[in-house]
Amino acid sequence: MQPIPTSPKLDQVTKVLQGKGATEEQVIQVLTEVAKTAFAKLYTEAMTVFDEEDLKAIEQCTGQEEANFEIMTRYSEKTGKNAQEVMQNYYDIFADKFLEEAKKEETVTF
């Protein structure tokens, strides 16, 4: 399981969700899904640069957490990109879009 992401922008998302009546559990569920999606995007990109040696090393991991760490480490080594920064960028994009939509909803009056 991916850890629940945090950032100033995601904190704003949390505040909006709570303002709309979301429970703590619902907020955690949303943030968990954001983390899963960010990792899936990273994983997809990683698979395009990994070779057989990388895949074997990942397969030899004893648990999902270890495998995720191996994927992120090898991704960073292969691409020269910091895996955490790539995921943070996705979190920020998500938050920006979410907050933009929330602001549009605020301005709609009936």
BELDAQUI-V113112 format. One record per residue. N is the residue number from 1. PHI is phi as a letter, one per 40 degrees, with the letter a starting at -180 (NA if undefined). PSI is psi in whole degrees, -180 to 180 (* if undefined). Layout:
<<N PHI PSI> <N PHI PSI>>
This chain:
<<1 NA 137> <2 c 143> <3 c 156> <4 c 122> <5 c 151> <6 b 148> <7 a 162> <8 d -39> <9 c -40> <10 c -28> <11 c -37> <12 c -40> <13 c -45> <14 d -45> <15 c -41> <16 c -46> <17 c -45> <18 c -38> <19 c -25> <20 c 5> <21 g 9> <22 c 140> <23 c 166> <24 d -40> <25 c -42> <26 c -40> <27 c -46> <28 c -39> <29 c -44> <30 c -48> <31 c -34> <32 c -41> <33 c -37> <34 c -44> <35 c -42> <36 c -43> <37 c -42> <38 c -43> <39 c -38> <40 c -41> <41 c -43> <42 c -44> <43 c -44> <44 c -45> <45 c -40> <46 c -39> <47 c -22> <48 c -16> <49 b -12> <50 c 146> <51 b -176> <52 d -40> <53 c -43> <54 c -46> <55 c -40> <56 c -42> <57 c -39> <58 c -42> <59 c -31> <60 c -7> <61 c 145> <62 c -13> <63 a 168> <64 c -40> <65 c -44> <66 c -41> <67 c -43> <68 c -42> <69 c -43> <70 c -43> <71 c -48> <72 c -40> <73 c -48> <74 c -36> <75 d -48> <76 c -43> <77 c -42> <78 c -36> <79 b -18> <80 g 5> <81 b 143> <82 c 118> <83 d -40> <84 c -40> <85 c -37> <86 c -45> <87 c -40> <88 c -38> <89 c -42> <90 c -43> <91 d -43> <92 c -41> <93 c -46> <94 d -50> <95 c -44> <96 d -46> <97 c -44> <98 c -48> <99 c -35> <100 c -45> <101 c -40> <102 c -39> <103 c -39> <104 c -43> <105 c -37> <106 c -37> <107 c -10> <108 c 124> <109 b 152> <110 b *>>
